[in-house]
């Protein structure tokens, strides 16, 4: 697995929705690649930060569940925030 392949899987890796074969390949890549490891660490930090900032009780529970279950929305938000975080460095 190369960096590009690994990085396309990182969101699913972080969310635990990656299949076992891809997870094993990503694990092996992450053991040897500090670049991808750093990106994963940033994504983890971003997820924690977002969880602290978002107040799910402000939305009706049914709406909150629908929003969180939109994979494209998750990916889009992760990409926007990832680019934002890296532009601040």
Backbone as CSV, one residue per row, in Angstrom:
resi,resn,N_x,N_y,N_z,CA_x,CA_y,CA_z,C_x,C_y,C_z
1,UNK,0.857,-1.178,0.000,0.000,0.000,0.000,0.895,1.231,0.000
2,UNK,0.553,2.195,-0.844,1.319,3.441,-0.861,0.560,4.516,-0.071
3,UNK,1.155,5.687,0.035,0.557,6.763,0.832,-0.809,7.194,0.300
4,UNK,-0.929,7.333,-0.998,-2.202,7.770,-1.579,-3.317,6.778,-1.253
5,UNK,-3.027,5.501,-1.393,-4.033,4.478,-1.087,-4.393,4.511,0.391
6,UNK,-3.392,4.630,1.225,-3.632,4.661,2.667,-4.470,5.873,3.065
7,UNK,-4.107,7.029,2.530,-4.800,8.256,2.907,-6.256,8.262,2.475
8,UNK,-6.587,7.569,1.388,-7.993,7.493,0.983,-8.801,6.623,1.939
9,UNK,-8.131,5.788,2.717,-8.815,4.893,3.649,-8.861,5.427,5.082
10,UNK,-8.142,6.503,5.360,-7.974,6.925,6.748,-9.276,7.297,7.455
11,UNK,-10.200,7.931,6.765,-11.461,8.283,7.423,-12.218,7.031,7.846
12,UNK,-12.309,6.071,6.932,-12.980,4.808,7.287,-12.191,4.062,8.357
13,UNK,-10.876,4.143,8.299,-10.014,3.529,9.312,-10.345,4.120,10.680
14,UNK,-10.411,5.431,10.726,-10.695,6.136,11.982,-12.097,5.819,12.496
15,UNK,-13.054,5.714,11.585,-14.440,5.446,11.967,-14.695,3.972,12.261
16,UNK,-13.726,3.104,11.916,-13.904,1.672,12.154,-14.796,0.997,11.129
17,UNK,-14.930,1.614,9.954,-15.802,1.056,8.920,-15.006,0.462,7.760
18,UNK,-13.750,0.234,7.960,-12.872,-0.318,6.931,-12.905,-1.848,7.018
19,UNK,-12.815,-2.524,5.870,-12.813,-3.990,5.926,-11.471,-4.491,6.474
20,UNK,-11.462,-5.707,6.947,-10.289,-6.250,7.651,-9.041,-6.297,6.770
21,UNK,-9.209,-6.643,5.520,-8.069,-6.717,4.603,-7.405,-5.348,4.435
22,UNK,-8.232,-4.324,4.185,-7.693,-2.965,4.056,-7.118,-2.462,5.374
23,UNK,-7.754,-2.837,6.482,-7.246,-2.415,7.792,-5.855,-2.994,8.030
24,UNK,-5.667,-4.267,7.700,-4.359,-4.897,7.881,-3.297,-4.214,7.023
25,UNK,-3.645,-3.917,5.775,-2.705,-3.232,4.895,-2.387,-1.831,5.415
26,UNK,-3.418,-1.120,5.859,-3.214,0.226,6.400,-2.361,0.168,7.673
27,UNK,-2.643,-0.803,8.534,-1.838,-0.959,9.756,-0.365,-1.141,9.415
28,UNK,-0.086,-2.005,8.448,1.307,-2.237,8.040,1.935,-0.971,7.486
29,UNK,1.181,-0.237,6.681,1.709,1.005,6.113,1.960,2.035,7.216
30,UNK,1.017,2.158,8.131,1.128,3.151,9.197,2.303,2.874,10.141
31,UNK,2.691,1.616,10.254,3.842,1.276,11.094,5.139,1.868,10.552
32,UNK,5.202,2.047,9.235,6.438,2.488,8.598,6.382,3.883,7.997
33,UNK,5.232,4.521,8.005,5.090,5.812,7.330,4.679,6.895,8.330
34,UNK,5.611,7.753,8.659,5.302,8.821,9.617,4.347,9.858,9.020
35,UNK,4.412,10.051,7.708,3.518,11.025,7.071,2.060,10.614,7.258
36,UNK,1.740,9.399,6.903,0.355,8.922,7.048,-0.023,8.811,8.522
37,UNK,0.918,8.407,9.351,0.661,8.342,10.788,0.327,9.709,11.357
38,UNK,1.047,10.739,10.905,0.773,12.102,11.359,-0.593,12.580,10.889
39,UNK,-0.950,12.242,9.656,-2.271,12.624,9.146,-3.364,11.955,9.977
40,UNK,-3.183,10.683,10.289,-4.167,9.980,11.118,-4.255,10.612,12.503
41,UNK,-3.125,10.970,13.077,-3.128,11.637,14.388,-3.881,12.959,14.334
42,UNK,-3.666,13.741,13.268,-4.386,15.008,13.112,-5.889,14.771,12.977
43,UNK,-6.246,13.745,12.238,-7.666,13.430,12.078,-8.290,13.024,13.409
44,UNK,-7.552,12.270,14.210,-8.052,11.880,15.536,-8.248,13.108,16.412
45,UNK,-7.273,14.015,16.387,-7.375,15.245,17.181,-8.552,16.093,16.714
46,UNK,-8.731,16.167,15.407,-9.836,16.933,14.847,-11.175,16.331,15.266
47,UNK,-11.271,15.029,15.236,-12.508,14.357,15.643,-12.822,14.668,17.107
48,UNK,-11.812,14.605,17.953,-12.004,14.923,19.375,-12.444,16.370,19.537
49,UNK,-11.784,17.271,18.814,-12.122,18.692,18.893,-13.569,18.926,18.452
50,UNK,-13.955,18.300,17.356,-15.321,18.470,16.870,-16.342,17.906,17.848
51,UNK,-16.021,16.785,18.451,-16.946,16.197,19.413,-17.132,17.114,20.618
52,UNK,-16.106,17.854,20.966,-16.219,18.797,22.091,-16.998,20.049,21.703
53,UNK,-16.928,20.430,20.419,-17.551,21.664,19.960,-19.008,21.516,19.585
54,UNK,-19.380,20.350,19.101,-20.744,20.126,18.627,-21.604,19.708,19.808
55,UNK,-22.736,20.324,19.913,-23.654,20.034,21.016,-24.891,19.330,20.470
56,UNK,-24.860,17.997,20.473,-25.974,17.257,19.865,-27.315,17.517,20.531
57,UNK,-27.332,17.928,21.787,-28.594,18.171,22.463,-29.312,19.395,21.893
58,UNK,-28.619,20.218,21.093,-29.253,21.389,20.496,-30.131,21.012,19.298
59,UNK,-29.978,19.813,18.788,-30.773,19.335,17.658,-31.695,18.210,18.111
60,UNK,-32.843,18.080,17.461,-33.681,16.914,17.762,-32.881,15.631,17.503
61,UNK,-33.048,14.645,18.333,-32.268,13.409,18.237,-32.382,12.744,16.871
62,UNK,-33.571,12.729,16.296,-33.738,12.083,14.989,-32.945,12.806,13.908
63,UNK,-32.907,14.116,13.948,-32.137,14.884,12.972,-30.649,14.656,13.181
64,UNK,-30.218,14.662,14.418,-28.802,14.435,14.728,-28.340,13.082,14.188
65,UNK,-29.139,12.038,14.376,-28.786,10.713,13.869,-28.687,10.707,12.346
66,UNK,-29.621,11.357,11.683,-29.583,11.408,10.209,-28.337,12.146,9.719
67,UNK,-27.983,13.231,10.370,-26.786,13.988,9.973,-25.542,13.133,10.156
68,UNK,-25.410,12.483,11.285,-24.216,11.685,11.567,-24.108,10.462,10.675
69,UNK,-25.204,10.005,10.129,-25.183,8.811,9.291,-25.001,9.108,7.812
70,UNK,-24.611,10.306,7.475,-24.368,10.670,6.084,-22.876,10.558,5.797
71,UNK,-22.420,9.449,5.193,-20.987,9.252,4.956,-20.363,10.356,4.115
72,UNK,-21.072,10.839,3.100,-20.512,11.891,2.254,-20.323,13.170,3.065
73,UNK,-21.249,13.459,3.950,-21.114,14.636,4.802,-19.904,14.497,5.715
74,UNK,-19.725,13.329,6.295,-18.566,13.085,7.153,-17.274,13.300,6.385
75,UNK,-17.215,12.741,5.203,-16.008,12.857,4.391,-15.757,14.300,3.992
76,UNK,-16.813,15.013,3.605,-16.674,16.404,3.201,-16.191,17.261,4.366
77,UNK,-16.808,17.105,5.517,-16.391,17.871,6.685,-14.955,17.537,7.086
78,UNK,-14.612,16.281,7.049,-13.252,15.877,7.394,-12.254,16.497,6.427
79,UNK,-12.583,16.499,5.148,-11.676,17.074,4.151,-11.525,18.575,4.341
80,UNK,-12.631,19.278,4.564,-12.573,20.729,4.777,-11.752,21.056,6.017
81,UNK,-12.008,20.339,7.081,-11.292,20.615,8.329,-9.827,20.210,8.229
82,UNK,-9.566,19.136,7.521,-8.181,18.697,7.338,-7.387,19.766,6.601
83,UNK,-7.958,20.295,5.512,-7.287,21.337,4.739,-7.122,22.596,5.593
84,UNK,-8.138,22.936,6.366,-8.071,24.117,7.227,-6.958,23.970,8.257
85,UNK,-6.896,22.829,8.899,-5.866,22.597,9.920,-4.474,22.699,9.310
86,UNK,-4.283,22.091,8.154,-2.965,22.104,7.526,-2.599,23.465,6.959
87,UNK,-3.579,24.295,6.622,-3.255,25.623,6.120,-2.823,26.542,7.245
88,UNK,-3.138,26.169,8.491,-2.749,26.980,9.646,-1.315,26.691,10.096
89,UNK,-0.764,25.567,9.649,0.604,25.193,10.065,1.643,26.113,9.492
